[in-house]
């Protein structure tokens, strides 16, 4: 008797940053047929440095990209705080500054995106310069109409298109229903290396504001990243894609401030990778509806304040693909299992972000002075190792909050009906 083998599931993934290509990698391994659509005309390689800790490092190893990640490490040596005249107040080595344990690493978001893309581009269809315009679901699949006018059928659709997910809006409604502003804004962009930094980050704190300039091992010697964070209890009115308006808002927030800030702000005028956004969470009661599911920031943005957004994106992609394979493509069962595994860890990381965001923008000069005293004296205190361990332990709990199941048994041949 000849067995009947069910064809592999076709999956459309919206978004080619981190979660999307990572999901495509796993789905292909399990015998699914993923397609990734990305609105940008080419791979986006900008962004800031991102932490990979705990479970995220293990997932990179299971994907087979850990050596490439290590090779593209930022390899930061440490960081310092400076006063308004540029004098160093205190310095900390990278292991304390980043709260990392042995094995943890850090990489530029764009480098990680490129690694994932290059690992998948020969096996996965990528559609750059296009986007989903309409989704029409029926009992057997989803008819997708693209902005280009193309119409195609897929078994499943995944939104991996970030905090401002277009897929989520099409299926679940207005983003404002799910976005929780945490009272701050963040901006980052590439700029000339005015401070002559090498594998170093320099911070300057002001009431309700924090400025950081850093240069990583992978940067050109004449290039750095300028990062700004400032408090804003209420959300600011601007269009998400209006970069000129965002640059004006950033300049207004730091107008009249000291140190190198005027020159650093001026550098934004020529930045072609300018990023500006609310420090916010995405909170939803559920991450799927019918044949559509969300992953990464589209489902549960934990904000840059958590330091775990990229780790959660990699973990979510791993779990979603694994549960789809384990369920033999039965999406309702797989989506429920994916959410059950992910949600407790996501909520833990979001709580950490809520608690930490105020630490990024200290509100008074005396609190800043107290922090500078701690930075200055910590390396010389006998209990520095205990303090550093406490910081690392709290971060590691969040980095390992999602249990990593073994999905290796569910290879492509297990998808046979």
N, C-alpha and C positions, 0 to 999 in steps of 0.2 A: 504494500500500500504506500502510495506517495503522500507525504505530509504536505499540508497547505501552509505556505509561509507568508505571513502578512508583510506587505511592503513596509519599508522604513517610513517613519513619520517625517513629514516635511515641516520645518519650523522656520518662521520668519522672525528674525531678531532685529529690533529697531535700536540702533546705537552701536558705534564701533570704537568706544573708548576702552574700558577695561572689562566690565561685566559682560558686554556683548561678545567680543572675541573669545574670552575665557569660556563662556557658555558654549559657543560654537565649537571650540576645541573638544570639550567633553562630549557634546552631542555627537560629533562625528565619530569619536572613538566608540560610542555605544551603538552606532549604526543608524542614527538619524541623519537627515539631510538638511542641514541648516543653511539659511541664506541671511546675510547681514545687510541691512540698508542703513545708510548714513547720509544725513542731510548735507554735510560738508562735502566739497568737491574732492577732497583727499583726506588722508589720515591726519587727525589733529595731533600734533606732537608738542604742543605747549603745555603749560601747567606748572604746578609747584612740586616740591619733593614730598614723597608720600612714604609713610612707614609700613613696613611689612614685618609683622611680629607673629609669634606663636603659630596659630592655625594657618595663617596666610603663608608662612614660610613652608609649612608642611605641604600645603596645596601646590605651591610652586614646585616643590620637589616631585610630587606625584604627576604634575603636568610635564615634567622634564625640562623646565626652564630655569631651575635654580642657579645653575652655573652662569647662564646669561645674565640673570639678575645680579649675581655677585660681581660679574665683570663690569656692570653698569652702575655699581654702587656709588652713592654720593661721596662716601668715604670721608665724612666730615671729621675734623680733628677736635672741634669744640666751638664754644661761643662766648661772647662777652657782652656786658652792658656798658654803655658809655653815657656820660653826662652831656649837657648842652654844648660844651666846648670840645667834645670828642675825646675826653679823657676816660681811660678805662676805669670802671668802678670795680668790676670783678669778672673773673673768668671761670668757666667750668669745662671739663673735658666732655667729649661727645657722649660717653656712656652715661654720665649723669644728666647732661642737658637733654638727651633724647629718651632717658628712662629705658634703655634697651638692655636686654639680656644677651648673652652669647648666642649667636645664631641669628638674631634679629638683623634686619638690614633696612636700608632706605634707598629709594631710587626716584628719579624724576618720573612724574606721571606719564609724560610723553615717551620716555624710554621704555616703560613697561608696556604701553599701548603698542609701540612698534614691535617689541619682542613677541607679543601675542598675535599681532597681525601677520608677522613674517612666519610664525609657526602654523598659521591656519590658511593663508591665502591660496596654497596649492590644493587644498581640500574643501574649501568653503567658498561659496559664491558671495562676492561683495558688490553691492550696488551703491557707489558713491554719487553724490549730487542728486539724491532723490529722497523722498519721504513718504510716509503713509498719509493719504488724504482721507480715506474712508475704510471702515471695516464693516462687513456684513456677514454675520455668523449664521449658520444653519446647523442642522443635526450632524452633518458630515464634515464640516470644516469652516474655513473663513475665506470669504472673497475679499481680496485686498485691492483697493484702487490707489495707485500711487500718484503723487503730484505730477509725474511725467505723463500720466494718462494710461500707463500700463495697468492691466488688470490681471491678477494671478490668484490661484487658489493655494492655500496652505492648510495643514491640519491644525497647527497651533501658531499663535503669535505671542512674542515676548517683548515687553517694553523694557529696554535697558538703556533708556535715553535720558538719564540723569534726573536731578531734582525738578527741573521744569519739563518733565516728560510729556511729550505730545501724545504718546500712546495712552498714558493714564487719563489725559483730558478727554480723549475720544471715547473711552470706555467708562470712566468713573466720574467725569465731570470736572468742574473748575478746580484748579490747583489750590485756590484759597481755602477750600474745605479741608485740606490735608496739611497745609504748610503752617508751621508754628515758628514765628520769628523769635529768635533768642536775644534780641536787643543789641545786635552788632552787625557791622558790615566788614567785608574783607576784600582786598584788592591785591593783585600781584601781576607783575609784568617783567619782561627782560629789559635790561638797561645797561649802560656803560658801567664798568666796575670802578666806580669813583673812589672807593675805599681801598682798592688794591688787595682785595681779599683772596685767599686761597684755602679752600676746604674749611671755611670759617663763616660764622654768622654773627653779626653785630646788631644788638638791640638798643633802642632808645625808647624809654617809657615816659609818657605824659599822662596827666589825668584823663581817663576815658579813652586813651589812645595808646597804640603800640606800633612802632616801626621796626622793621627788620630788613637788613641787607645781607644776602649770603651768596657765596660762590662755591660750587661743588667741584668734585674731582673731574667730572665730565664736561664742565663748562669751559669755553674758551677763556683765556686769561684776562681778556678785556671785557668779559660779560659777567653780569651778576643778576640776581633777582631782587626787585624792590617789593616788599610786602608791607601792607598797611592794614591795620584793624582799628575801627573806632566804634564807640557806643552810639546807638540810635534806638531809643526805647520803642519808637513807632517806625513802621516801615516807610521808606522814602518813596515818593511818587516818581517813577520813571519807567520807560519801556525796557523790557528785558534785553532787547537787541539794539538799543540805542547807546552805542559805545561813547559817542560824543557827550551825551547827557551824563553818563556814568563818570567820565573823566572830570566833568565840571563839579559833580557832587563830591568827588574825592578831593579836588583842589579846595573846595569850599570848606570841607571838614578839617583840613590841615592848614588853612590860611593863617599866616602870622606865626606859625610855630618855628621853633629854633632848630639847632644842630644843622644837619645837611638836608633837612626836609624840603625847603623850597626847590633845591636842585633835583632832588629825587622825584618830587612831584612833576617837575618840568619834563623829566625823562619819559613820562607817560605819553607825551604828545606824539612821539615817534614809535611807540611800542605797537607792533602788529600782533602781539599775543596778549593784549590787555584783558584782564579778568576782573570782574566786579560783581559781587552778589551778597545777598543777605546770609548771615550765619543762621541757618534755620534747620528745623527737623521736618521730615515728612512722616505723618502718622496716619495709618489707615486701619480700619477694622479688618480688612482682608486684602490680599494682594492678587487675587484672581477673580475673574468673572467669566464663566463659560470656558471658552478655549483660549482666553487671553490671560497672561500672567505677567507680573512685574518682578524685576530683579534689581539689586543694587540700589542706588539713590532714588530711582523711580519708585521703588516700593517703600523704602525706609531710610531716607537720607539721615545720617547721624551728624552731619555738619562737620566742617574742618575742626571744630572744637573737640571732637571726639578723638581725632587722630586715627580713626579706624575705618573711614569710609572705603578706602581701597581694599583693606582686608575683608570687610563685609561684602564688597562686590565680588571678590574672588571666591569667598566662602559660599555666597548665595548661588553663584554660577555652578560651583561644584555640587552643592546639595540638590539644586533643581534638576540638573542633568542626571545625577545619580538616582534620584527618586523617580524620574521619568523612565529610566532604564529598569529600575527595580520593579516598577509597575507595568512593564511591558508596553509602555506608551499609553496606558490608561490615564488620561490627564487629570480627571477629577480626583482620583486616589493619589496621584503623584503630587498635585498642587497642595492638597491637604497635608500630606506628609512633609513636604518642603516647608510649609509654613510652621508646622508643629516643631520641626527641628530648629528653624531659624529664629522664630519670634522671641523666645526668652533672651537669647544673646543680643539680639537687636535692641530690645528694650533696656537691657543692662548698659549697652554702649550709649544709648540716647540719654539715659539718666546721667551718665558720666559727663556727657557733653553739656547738659544743663548746668551741672555743678561747676564745670571748668570755664565756661565762657566768660564769667565775671573775672576770673583770674587773668584773662588775656587783656582786659581793659580795666585796670585798677583805677578807682575813682578819685583818690586824693593823693596829694604829694607826700603826706606823711606815710601812707601805706606803701607808696613807691620807695620811699627812703628805707622803710623797714625791710622791704624785699631786697633792696640793694645791699643792705647790711648783711642779710643772710647769704646772698650770692658771694659777697666779698669774704665772709668768714667761714663758709662751709668747707672749703678745701683744707682748712687748717684745724678744724674741730675734730676731736677724737671720736665723735659719733657720726662722722660723715658717711661711713659705710652703712650704718643702720638707717639713716635718713634716705640714702640712695636706694637701699633695698626696699624700704617702704614704698617709695615712688614706683619702683619697678614692679613690685608685687601687685599694686593696684592696677597698673597698666596691663600687666600680664593676665590678670583675671578677666579683663575685658577682651584682650586679644585671643583668649582661649575660651570665650563664653559659649561658642557654638561647638557642640561635639562633632567630631569628624568620623562619620561612619565609613566603613569599607564598602565601596561599591564596585570593587574590581571584578567580582564574580559576574557582574552583569555586562558582559561583552556583547558584541553585535549579534552573535548567534543566539543569545538568550532572548532576543526580541522576537524570535519565531513564535508564532501562535501555536 
